[in-house]
Amino acid sequence: QVQLVESGGGLVQAGGSLRLSCAASGRTFSNYPMGWFRQAPGKERECVAAINWSGGSTYYVESVKGRFTISRDRAKNTVSLQMNSLKPEDTAVYYCAASGMFGGVYRTVGHEYDYWGQGTQVTVSS
């Protein structure tokens, strides 16, 4: 059974930092694209950051560029999202996702991902 389990969410003041981690089990995703999505109440889900199979290519939504960093540890089957200079508008449930496209480039659309975590809440207070 494939599982993606996120951790690291919580409540933080504006300007603070959080590090989200996603641990995969049940299969290895070391050669597959992975990503982080978020969904705030009343808003559509959006891809915040994505990384290709090797970790050599990344994507960030414009609103988080320069503040968030996605990384992966292929040996540990994990992907992380370092979030700095957090803003109240970053408040959302954050989801880890993994694609089934072997050796693929990063993906930024939800339906291109095959596996999802349960989500972790990030709340940024002003």
Beta strands, then each sheet from edge to edge (+ up, - down):
strand 1: 3-7
strand 2: 10-13
strand 3: 18-25
strand 4: 34-39
strand 5: 46-51
strand 6: 58-60
strand 7: 68-73
strand 8: 78-83
strand 9: 92-98
strand 10: 115-116
strand 11: 120-125
sheet 1: 1+ 3- 8+ 7-
sheet 2: 2+ 11+ 9- 4+ 5- 6+
sheet 3: 2+ 11+ 9- 10+
end
